[in-house]
Amino acid sequence: MRLRSLPEPDALPALDLLRANSAPASILPSGDLRHPPRILLLYGSLRNRSFSRLVVEEAARLVRYFGGEPRIFDPSDLPLPDQIDGDDHPAVHELRELALWSEGQIWCSPERHGQITSVMKAQIDHLPLEMGGRRPTQGRTLAVMQVSGGSQSFNTVNSLRQLGRWMRMFVIPNQSSVAKAFQQFDEAGRMLPSSYYNRIVDVVEELVRMTVLMRPHVTTLTDRYSERLERSGEVHDPASDLSGIAIAAQAREKSRA
């Protein structure tokens, strides 16, 4: 399986345990606590010392502390989108199954040339809106994070936010942007106490709360008129919208030629 093992899963040296709430969703009146929130974590760099991966590992430890079940996908052998016919590759299949398993997700990418990395985008591009009647992203909660080699920026989290909305996910308000990430970790890859770490705690805590709060209502919240029409077998008239009209006009022009 392409799941990264989590070093020191229960060690939280930078967390003030006296002020941390280990069960942040327990008092939500409509929260569904039948099983731990299932959180998939994606990172966007394949370097041996990948700071986006190290941030994701810190986030995964916090997911565990807050009562969730984290799984970190390893994209090291993921092919490019459309590289393999039909996307028939074990890594693609596993990523999609993990997305279907998840109830919430955390995406963390480095900022490269002012944008998310190709590694991050490839993972998202391998997640279709719909496959065989199942939707691997629709209705999931999402938290976005980024790491930067220089000063603090929000280009990458803004792009991840846009992608999350496009994938029909509920992107939580909070986010994390870690500046000069190379200064924020010790030699063992553990994040040092800082305001950046505190923000990651805030983000993960909020994600767990929102996931627990929303999951009993996901079916209702994602019920779409257009999808009900599609399931009903209603035939869509291609000339009833502007794109259909344009295509019909092009077809007429070709037939005359």
MIDOMI-613986 format. One record per residue: residue number from 1; x, y, z of N, C-alpha, C, CB in turn. Coordinates in steps of 0.02 Angstrom, whole numbers, plus 50000, padded with zeros to 5 digits. Glycine has a CB too. Layout:
residues N
NUM;X;Y;Z;X;Y;Z;X;Y;Z;X;Y;Z $
...
end
This chain:
residues 257
1;50042;49940;50000;50000;50000;50000;50044;50063;50000;49953;50000;50061 $
2;50018;50116;49969;50055;50179;49964;50036;50226;50021;50042;50213;49896 $
3;50038;50199;50081;50026;50240;50140;50092;50250;50176;49973;50207;50187 $
4;50108;50311;50191;50169;50324;50229;50158;50308;50302;50192;50397;50221 $
5;50207;50274;50331;50204;50264;50404;50218;50330;50438;50255;50209;50426 $
6;50190;50339;50496;50195;50402;50533;50245;50394;50590;50126;50424;50560 $
7;50304;50425;50585;50352;50420;50640;50324;50452;50703;50419;50453;50621 $
8;50337;50422;50760;50317;50449;50825;50244;50474;50823;50364;50506;50845 $
9;50197;50430;50809;50128;50452;50797;50096;50488;50856;50087;50393;50779 $
10;50118;50474;50916;50086;50504;50975;50129;50555;51011;50066;50450;51023 $
11;50187;50571;50982;50233;50619;51014;50217;50689;50987;50307;50601;51000 $
12;50200;50735;51032;50181;50803;51014;50221;50853;51056;50105;50815;51023 $
13;50286;50857;51045;50328;50899;51089;50313;50973;51085;50399;50888;51072 $
14;50286;50997;51029;50272;51069;51022;50202;51088;51045;50281;51089;50950 $
15;50162;51039;51066;50093;51053;51085;50088;51062;51161;50047;50995;51062 $
16;50055;51115;51182;50042;51127;51253;49981;51086;51273;50031;51203;51268 $
17;49993;51028;51304;49939;50981;51319;49890;51009;51371;49968;50916;51344 $
18;49911;51057;51410;49866;51086;51460;49812;51129;51427;49906;51129;51510 $
19;49827;51155;51368;49779;51198;51334;49749;51167;51272;49813;51263;51317 $
20;49771;51107;51255;49745;51073;51196;49684;51031;51215;49799;51029;51163 $
21;49633;51033;51173;49572;50995;51183;49577;50931;51143;49509;51036;51164 $
22;49584;50874;51176;49594;50811;51141;49530;50785;51108;49620;50759;51188 $
23;49473;50814;51125;49409;50793;51095;49370;50855;51074;49367;50750;51144 $
24;49394;50891;51023;49364;50955;51006;49293;50951;50979;49407;50990;50955 $
25;49272;50893;50955;49205;50887;50926;49155;50855;50974;49208;50846;50863 $
26;49177;50840;51035;49134;50801;51080;49071;50837;51103;49173;50780;51140 $
27;49073;50904;51104;49015;50940;51129;48970;50967;51074;49037;50998;51173 $
28;48985;50949;51012;48941;50972;50957;48874;50936;50962;48974;50959;50888 $
29;48819;50973;50963;48754;50942;50975;48733;50893;50921;48701;50995;50982 $
30;48753;50907;50859;48731;50863;50804;48789;50822;50776;48699;50904;50749 $
31;48844;50819;50814;48902;50784;50789;48891;50708;50788;48962;50800;50831 $
32;48919;50676;50737;48915;50604;50730;48982;50574;50753;48899;50583;50656 $
33;48982;50542;50810;49044;50515;50839;49046;50439;50837;49052;50539;50911 $
34;49009;50409;50791;49006;50336;50789;49074;50305;50771;48955;50314;50738 $
35;49114;50340;50733;49181;50316;50717;49227;50376;50709;49181;50272;50653 $
36;49292;50367;50715;49338;50423;50709;49333;50456;50640;49411;50400;50722 $
37;49338;50521;50636;49338;50555;50571;49396;50529;50528;49344;50631;50579 $
38;49381;50510;50467;49431;50481;50422;49461;50537;50379;49399;50426;50377 $
39;49526;50550;50389;49558;50606;50357;49615;50582;50312;49585;50656;50410 $
40;49611;50599;50248;49664;50585;50199;49709;50646;50193;49635;50564;50130 $
41;49775;50636;50195;49823;50690;50191;49866;50683;50129;49867;50694;50254 $
42;49872;50736;50089;49912;50737;50028;49966;50791;50035;49868;50749;49966 $
43;50026;50776;50010;50080;50825;50011;50109;50831;49941;50135;50805;50062 $
44;50150;50883;49929;50167;50900;49861;50240;50902;49843;50139;50963;49845 $
45;50282;50863;49876;50353;50863;49859;50382;50793;49870;50392;50915;49900 $
46;50428;50772;49826;50459;50706;49832;50530;50709;49859;50459;50672;49765 $
47;50551;50766;49884;50618;50771;49913;50623;50726;49975;50633;50844;49932 $
48;50685;50703;49988;50696;50662;50048;50676;50701;50111;50769;50640;50053 $
49;50692;50765;50114;50672;50808;50169;50619;50857;50142;50733;50846;50201 $
50;50560;50830;50133;50505;50869;50104;50468;50905;50161;50456;50823;50064 $
51;50468;50971;50160;50436;51008;50214;50360;51003;50210;50458;51081;50212 $
52;50333;50996;50150;50261;50986;50146;50242;50919;50177;50236;50990;50072 $
53;50284;50868;50167;50271;50804;50199;50279;50808;50275;50318;50750;50171 $
54;50329;50845;50298;50339;50852;50370;50280;50889;50402;50404;50889;50384 $
55;50253;50939;50367;50193;50974;50393;50134;50926;50395;50176;51035;50349 $
56;50127;50886;50343;50072;50837;50341;50079;50786;50398;50070;50801;50273 $
57;50141;50766;50412;50151;50718;50468;50132;50750;50534;50224;50695;50470 $
58;50150;50814;50544;50129;50849;50606;50053;50852;50609;50160;50920;50610 $
59;50022;50867;50552;49949;50870;50550;49917;50802;50564;49925;50896;50482 $
60;49948;50749;50539;49921;50682;50550;49924;50663;50624;49959;50630;50508 $
61;49978;50683;50658;49983;50669;50730;49928;50707;50768;50053;50690;50757 $
62;49914;50767;50746;49861;50806;50778;49792;50776;50763;49863;50879;50755 $
63;49783;50751;50703;49719;50716;50687;49709;50659;50736;49719;50690;50614 $
64;49762;50620;50748;49758;50565;50796;49741;50591;50866;49823;50525;50797 $
65;49775;50644;50887;49764;50672;50953;49692;50696;50962;49813;50729;50967 $
66;49664;50724;50908;49596;50750;50911;49543;50696;50899;49588;50805;50861 $
67;49564;50634;50895;49516;50579;50890;49501;50554;50820;49454;50599;50921 $
68;49540;50576;50770;49528;50555;50701;49575;50499;50679;49537;50614;50655 $
69;49562;50474;50620;49603;50422;50589;49636;50451;50527;49560;50358;50572 $
70;49702;50464;50529;49736;50493;50470;49768;50439;50426;49789;50542;50493 $
71;49769;50453;50362;49806;50412;50314;49842;50458;50267;49759;50362;50276 $
72;49908;50448;50259;49950;50490;50216;49966;50452;50152;50014;50511;50254 $
73;49946;50479;50096;49961;50447;50031;50031;50465;50008;49909;50468;49978 $
74;50068;50414;49985;50135;50423;49959;50132;50427;49882;50183;50365;49982 $
75;50145;50486;49852;50137;50494;49780;50200;50478;49740;50116;50563;49765 $
76;50249;50444;49770;50315;50438;49738;50313;50400;49672;50362;50404;49785 $
77;50265;50354;49661;50262;50319;49597;50197;50334;49559;50268;50244;49608 $
78;50165;50389;49576;50103;50408;49542;50120;50434;49472;50063;50462;49582 $
79;50090;50405;49419;50104;50431;49351;50070;50498;49340;50082;50381;49298 $
80;50091;50532;49287;50057;50593;49268;49987;50577;49242;50097;50631;49214 $
81;49940;50623;49250;49873;50612;49222;49878;50600;49146;49828;50673;49236 $
82;49841;50551;49122;49838;50532;49051;49901;50497;49027;49825;50593;49009 $
83;49949;50485;49070;50010;50450;49050;49996;50376;49037;50065;50457;49103 $
84;49951;50347;49076;49932;50277;49071;49862;50272;49042;49937;50241;49140 $
85;49852;50229;48993;49786;50222;48963;49734;50204;49017;49787;50168;48909 $
86;49681;50245;49018;49628;50231;49066;49647;50242;49138;49604;50162;49057 $
87;49704;50275;49150;49730;50285;49219;49735;50219;49256;49684;50333;49257 $
88;49749;50165;49220;49751;50098;49250;49819;50086;49281;49734;50044;49196 $
89;49828;50114;49341;49891;50107;49376;49875;50097;49450;49937;50171;49366 $
90;49911;50052;49484;49896;50038;49555;49894;50100;49599;49946;49989;49582 $
91;49940;50148;49587;49942;50208;49629;49879;50250;49619;50005;50249;49613 $
92;49856;50254;49557;49795;50292;49543;49735;50259;49577;49782;50298;49467 $
93;49730;50193;49571;49675;50157;49602;49675;50167;49678;49678;50082;49586 $
94;49735;50163;49708;49739;50170;49780;49721;50240;49804;49809;50152;49804 $
95;49745;50291;49767;49728;50360;49784;49653;50370;49782;49763;50408;49737 $
96;49620;50345;49732;49548;50354;49725;49510;50317;49780;49524;50330;49657 $
97;49533;50257;49797;49500;50221;49852;49509;50257;49918;49529;50149;49857 $
98;49567;50286;49929;49578;50325;49990;49533;50386;49992;49651;50346;49996 $
99;49524;50419;49935;49480;50476;49933;49408;50456;49948;49483;50510;49864 $
100;49387;50399;49922;49319;50375;49937;49313;50356;50011;49302;50313;49893 $
101;49365;50329;50040;49365;50312;50111;49360;50374;50155;49429;50273;50129 $
102;49389;50428;50133;49395;50487;50175;49329;50523;50186;49446;50535;50145 $
103;49326;50559;50242;49271;50606;50256;49296;50678;50256;49238;50589;50324 $
104;49361;50686;50264;49393;50751;50260;49463;50742;50233;49395;50785;50329 $
105;49492;50795;50208;49559;50791;50180;49600;50852;50200;49556;50785;50103 $
106;49666;50844;50200;49714;50898;50210;49762;50897;50151;49752;50891;50278 $
107;49768;50954;50117;49814;50961;50062;49868;51011;50082;49778;50984;49996 $
108;49931;50992;50073;49987;51037;50087;50037;51035;50029;50022;51019;50154 $
109;50049;51093;49999;50096;51096;49943;50149;51149;49956;50058;51112;49878 $
110;50210;51137;49932;50258;51192;49929;50234;51244;49879;50329;51166;49911 $
111;50258;51305;49886;50247;51355;49834;50308;51355;49787;50235;51426;49865 $
112;50295;51342;49724;50348;51341;49674;50328;51385;49616;50362;51268;49650 $
113;50368;51435;49601;50351;51483;49549;50283;51515;49562;50353;51450;49480 $
114;50268;51527;49625;50206;51561;49643;50145;51518;49639;50197;51619;49599 $
115;50153;51451;49634;50095;51408;49626;50107;51341;49661;50080;51397;49551 $
116;50056;51297;49658;50064;51230;49685;50110;51190;49640;49995;51195;49692 $
117;50138;51136;49666;50184;51096;49627;50147;51047;49581;50231;51057;49674 $
118;50184;51022;49532;50155;50972;49487;50137;50908;49524;50203;50956;49429 $
119;50175;50890;49575;50159;50831;49615;50091;50838;49649;50214;50818;49668 $
120;50078;50897;49676;50014;50909;49709;49957;50909;49658;50015;50977;49746 $
121;49967;50944;49602;49915;50949;49552;49899;50881;49521;49935;50998;49497 $
122;49950;50839;49512;49939;50773;49482;49893;50731;49527;50006;50736;49472 $
123;49903;50735;49592;49860;50697;49637;49787;50720;49632;49885;50703;49710 $
124;49777;50785;49631;49710;50812;49627;49679;50795;49559;49710;50888;49637 $
125;49719;50798;49505;49693;50784;49438;49674;50710;49430;49744;50803;49386 $
126;49702;50667;49472;49684;50596;49469;49619;50581;49506;49740;50553;49497 $
127;49589;50631;49537;49527;50621;49574;49469;50648;49532;49529;50655;49644 $
128;49432;50605;49498;49377;50630;49456;49318;50652;49498;49355;50576;49407 $
129;49277;50696;49471;49216;50716;49507;49169;50657;49516;49181;50772;49470 $
130;49169;50612;49468;49124;50554;49472;49157;50494;49439;49055;50570;49439 $
131;49149;50436;49470;49174;50374;49440;49128;50317;49460;49247;50360;49461 $
132;49094;50290;49412;49049;50234;49424;48994;50250;49474;49087;50176;49448 $
133;48969;50312;49472;48916;50331;49517;48941;50352;49586;48868;50276;49525 $
134;49006;50348;49598;49034;50368;49662;49074;50432;49653;49078;50313;49693 $
135;49075;50474;49704;49108;50539;49699;49162;50543;49754;49057;50597;49706 $
136;49226;50540;49734;49280;50535;49783;49295;50599;49822;49341;50513;49750 $
137;49268;50655;49800;49283;50718;49836;49220;50755;49858;49325;50763;49792 $
138;49165;50747;49824;49106;50787;49840;49083;50776;49912;49049;50769;49792 $
139;49073;50831;49948;49047;50828;50016;49101;50819;50069;48999;50772;50022 $
140;49163;50807;50049;49217;50801;50099;49237;50871;50124;49278;50765;50069 $
141;49257;50875;50186;49287;50936;50211;49359;50939;50188;49282;50940;50289 $
142;49387;50999;50185;49455;51007;50162;49490;51063;50199;49456;51021;50086 $
143;49551;51050;50221;49595;51102;50249;49655;51109;50202;49618;51085;50322 $
144;49676;51172;50190;49731;51185;50144;49790;51216;50182;49709;51231;50085 $
145;49850;51195;50162;49912;51219;50193;49965;51227;50140;49936;51171;50249 $
146;50015;51269;50154;50072;51275;50109;50135;51288;50149;50060;51332;50059 $
147;50192;51272;50117;50257;51290;50144;50294;51331;50092;50298;51226;50163 $
148;50335;51378;50116;50373;51422;50072;50446;51422;50093;50344;51494;50072 $
149;50490;51430;50044;50561;51435;50060;50581;51505;50081;50602;51415;50000 $
150;50539;51555;50064;50553;51624;50081;50500;51653;50126;50560;51665;50018 $
151;50482;51716;50113;50434;51750;50154;50364;51720;50146;50432;51824;50138 $
152;50321;51737;50193;50254;51707;50194;50214;51729;50132;50216;51727;50258 $
153;50179;51681;50104;50139;51693;50045;50074;51653;50052;50178;51672;49980 $
154;50024;51672;50011;49960;51637;50013;49938;51616;49943;49907;51681;50045 $
155;49984;51620;49894;49966;51600;49826;49944;51527;49823;50026;51610;49780 $
156;49981;51484;49856;49968;51412;49851;49903;51393;49887;50026;51372;49880 $
157;49892;51419;49948;49830;51402;49982;49770;51429;49945;49831;51428;50054 $
158;49778;51487;49912;49723;51514;49873;49707;51468;49814;49739;51584;49848 $
159;49759;51442;49781;49747;51395;49726;49716;51330;49750;49814;51380;49690 $
160;49740;51305;49807;49711;51243;49834;49638;51253;49854;49751;51220;49895 $
161;49623;51312;49880;49554;51329;49896;49509;51326;49834;49550;51398;49929 $
162;49533;51356;49781;49495;51357;49718;49485;51286;49692;49531;51400;49665 $
163;49538;51245;49695;49532;51176;49672;49483;51137;49716;49601;51142;49673 $
164;49486;51149;49782;49439;51114;49826;49367;51130;49811;49454;51131;49898 $
165;49353;51194;49798;49285;51213;49780;49264;51180;49714;49278;51289;49775 $
166;49311;51178;49666;49297;51147;49602;49281;51072;49611;49356;51156;49555 $
167;49314;51041;49659;49303;50970;49673;49242;50959;49718;49364;50939;49705 $
168;49204;51012;49730;49141;51009;49769;49154;50988;49841;49092;50961;49736 $
169;49208;51014;49869;49224;51001;49939;49206;51062;49981;49300;50983;49946 $
170;49198;51051;50046;49184;51105;50092;49251;51127;50123;49133;51083;50148 $
171;49279;51181;50097;49344;51205;50120;49335;51247;50183;49379;51246;50064 $
172;49367;51228;50237;49358;51263;50301;49389;51332;50298;49388;51222;50359 $
173;49366;51379;50338;49392;51448;50335;49466;51454;50352;49353;51491;50381 $
174;49489;51417;50402;49558;51425;50424;49607;51392;50375;49567;51394;50494 $
175;49670;51414;50376;49721;51387;50333;49790;51399;50365;49718;51418;50262 $
176;49841;51367;50337;49909;51373;50364;49958;51389;50308;49930;51308;50401 $
177;50002;51438;50320;50056;51454;50274;50120;51461;50314;50040;51519;50233 $
178;50166;51415;50304;50228;51413;50343;50284;51445;50302;50247;51340;50362 $
179;50309;51502;50324;50363;51537;50289;50431;51510;50312;50359;51614;50302 $
180;50481;51515;50267;50549;51491;50282;50546;51424;50318;50587;51543;50325 $
181;50514;51377;50285;50501;51312;50316;50564;51277;50339;50463;51267;50269 $
182;50620;51289;50306;50683;51257;50324;50706;51276;50394;50737;51274;50273 $
183;50679;51330;50422;50697;51352;50489;50649;51325;50543;50699;51428;50492 $
184;50597;51291;50522;50544;51274;50569;50546;51201;50594;50478;51286;50536 $
185;50598;51164;50573;50602;51093;50592;50670;51076;50619;50586;51048;50531 $
186;50672;51030;50667;50736;51007;50692;50765;50954;50647;50729;50980;50764 $
187;50823;50927;50665;50857;50878;50622;50817;50814;50614;50925;50862;50650 $
188;50776;50799;50664;50735;50738;50660;50671;50748;50620;50718;50715;50730 $
189;50660;50809;50595;50601;50821;50555;50539;50840;50596;50585;50762;50515 $
190;50549;50859;50659;50493;50880;50700;50489;50956;50702;50500;50852;50771 $
191;50428;50981;50698;50418;51053;50695;50430;51085;50763;50346;51069;50670 $
192;50464;51141;50761;50480;51177;50823;50419;51217;50846;50541;51223;50812 $
193;50414;51230;50912;50359;51272;50936;50362;51342;50903;50361;51279;51013 $
194;50306;51365;50878;50304;51431;50845;50232;51449;50831;50346;51430;50779 $
195;50221;51510;50809;50154;51530;50788;50131;51490;50727;50152;51605;50774 $
196;50179;51469;50685;50161;51428;50627;50133;51361;50649;50222;51418;50581 $
197;50166;51330;50699;50140;51266;50726;50072;51276;50758;50189;51235;50777 $
198;50065;51330;50795;50000;51343;50827;49944;51349;50776;50004;51406;50870 $
199;49959;51380;50719;49908;51386;50668;49889;51318;50639;49932;51433;50612 $
200;49937;51274;50631;49922;51206;50607;49876;51171;50656;49986;51166;50596 $
201;49889;51180;50721;49845;51151;50772;49774;51178;50763;49871;51167;50844 $
202;49768;51244;50754;49702;51274;50744;49666;51244;50683;49709;51350;50735 $
203;49703;51236;50628;49674;51212;50566;49649;51140;50575;49725;51215;50509 $
204;49690;51097;50604;49670;51027;50612;49612;51021;50660;49730;50984;50637 $
205;49613;51059;50714;49558;51058;50762;49493;51079;50727;49573;51105;50821 $
206;49496;51131;50686;49436;51155;50652;49412;51103;50601;49449;51221;50617 $
207;49459;51072;50566;49440;51021;50516;49404;50963;50550;49501;50996;50478 $
208;49430;50939;50606;49398;50883;50641;49328;50902;50663;49440;50861;50702 $
209;49320;50962;50690;49254;50984;50711;49205;50987;50652;49258;51054;50744 $
210;49227;51018;50598;49183;51026;50540;49166;50958;50509;49215;51071;50488 $
211;49213;50912;50508;49200;50846;50479;49147;50809;50520;49265;50805;50477 $
212;49155;50810;50586;49107;50777;50630;49039;50811;50626;49132;50777;50702 $
213;49039;50877;50622;48976;50914;50620;48938;50901;50556;48989;50988;50627 $
214;48973;50895;50500;48940;50892;50435;48924;50822;50411;48982;50925;50385 $
215;48961;50772;50434;48953;50707;50402;48884;50675;50408;49003;50660;50430 $
216;48844;50689;50460;48776;50661;50458;48732;50693;50405;48744;50670;50526 $
217;48753;50751;50379;48711;50789;50334;48739;50793;50263;48702;50858;50361 $
218;48792;50756;50248;48825;50763;50184;48778;50746;50126;48887;50718;50181 $
219;48739;50693;50133;48693;50674;50079;48645;50730;50063;48655;50610;50098 $
220;48617;50761;50115;48571;50817;50104;48606;50878;50076;48536;50835;50170 $
221;48665;50894;50102;48701;50953;50080;48726;50949;50008;48758;50967;50126 $
222;48736;50888;49984;48762;50879;49916;48708;50855;49867;48820;50831;49917 $
223;48646;50858;49887;48591;50838;49843;48580;50892;49790;48525;50825;49884 $
224;48592;50875;49727;48590;50924;49673;48533;50909;49624;48657;50926;49636 $
225;48499;50961;49605;48444;50955;49556;48469;50924;49491;48413;51024;49542 $
226;48525;50948;49466;48551;50924;49402;48567;50849;49405;48613;50963;49381 $
227;48592;50826;49462;48608;50755;49469;48545;50713;49476;48654;50744;49528 $
228;48494;50741;49509;48430;50704;49513;48400;50696;49443;48380;50741;49559 $
229;48405;50749;49402;48382;50744;49333;48420;50690;49295;48389;50812;49297 $
230;48485;50689;49305;48527;50640;49270;48509;50569;49290;48601;50653;49283 $
231;48498;50559;49355;48480;50492;49379;48411;50470;49355;48483;50490;49455 $
232;48368;50519;49343;48300;50502;49323;48297;50478;49251;48255;50562;49331 $
233;48351;50488;49213;48352;50467;49144;48322;50517;49096;48316;50403;49137 $
234;48309;50578;49120;48282;50630;49076;48332;50645;49021;48265;50694;49117 $
235;48307;50651;48959;48351;50666;48902;48362;50741;48900;48320;50640;48836 $
236;48425;50761;48899;48442;50832;48896;48443;50856;48824;48510;50846;48931 $
237;48408;50908;48809;48407;50937;48742;48471;50978;48731;48344;50981;48731 $
238;48516;50957;48687;48579;50993;48678;48571;51063;48652;48624;50954;48632 $
239;48512;51079;48625;48501;51147;48600;48469;51193;48651;48458;51145;48538 $
240;48465;51169;48714;48431;51209;48765;48478;51255;48803;48396;51163;48814 $
241;48542;51251;48789;48589;51298;48821;48636;51326;48769;48628;51263;48877 $
242;48675;51376;48788;48717;51411;48740;48769;51366;48709;48750;51470;48773 $
243;48799;51322;48750;48850;51278;48722;48820;51231;48670;48885;51238;48777 $
244;48760;51206;48686;48727;51162;48639;48710;51197;48574;48664;51134;48670 $
245;48687;51260;48579;48671;51299;48520;48733;51310;48477;48641;51367;48540 $
246;48790;51325;48510;48852;51336;48473;48875;51273;48437;48907;51360;48520 $
247;48870;51216;48471;48890;51153;48440;48845;51136;48381;48889;51096;48491 $
248;48780;51147;48389;48733;51134;48335;48748;51177;48274;48661;51145;48358 $
249;48765;51240;48286;48781;51286;48232;48844;51263;48196;48790;51357;48258 $
250;48894;51240;48233;48956;51216;48202;48941;51155;48159;49008;51199;48256 $
251;48898;51110;48184;48881;51050;48146;48846;51068;48080;48836;51003;48189 $
252;48802;51119;48083;48768;51140;48021;48818;51167;47970;48715;51192;48036 $
253;48867;51207;47994;48916;51236;47950;48958;51181;47917;48961;51286;47989 $
254;48976;51130;47956;49015;51075;47927;48976;51038;47874;49037;51027;47982 $
255;48910;51027;47887;48870;50990;47839;48863;51028;47773;48800;50976;47868 $
256;48861;51095;47777;48856;51135;47715;48921;51134;47676;48838;51207;47731 $
257;48977;51130;47714;49042;51128;47680;49051;51062;47643;49099;51138;47730 $
end
